[in-house]
């Protein structure tokens, strides 16, 4: 059974180059492409707490995924 991310185009909501750590393994293991949309994820809070998160981690992650789909409607998942 194939993994759900096999050969997919995956949008990653990051401004801090997390794709550098994730892109190669996703490509090698799943044949998936990681793409980063031009969005400002810091508007949803920062890890350092300088900008507070509007909600809990799960809800904030869902907001980031929505931002990805709005910026890049051609991705398969976020």
Long-range contacts (C-beta under 8 A, 24 or more apart in sequence): 3-30, 4-77, 5-30, 5-32, 5-77, 6-30, 6-31, 6-32, 7-31, 7-32, 8-32, 8-33, 8-76, 8-77, 9-33, 9-35, 9-74, 9-75, 9-76, 10-34, 10-35, 10-75, 10-76, 10-77, 10-78, 11-35, 11-36, 11-37, 11-65, 11-68, 11-69, 11-71, 11-72, 11-75, 11-77, 11-78, 12-36, 12-68, 12-78, 13-37, 13-39, 13-41, 13-64, 13-65, 13-67, 13-68, 13-78, 14-41, 15-39, 15-40, 15-41, 15-42, 35-72, 35-75, 37-67, 37-68, 37-71, 37-72, 37-75, 38-71, 39-67, 39-68, 39-71, 41-67
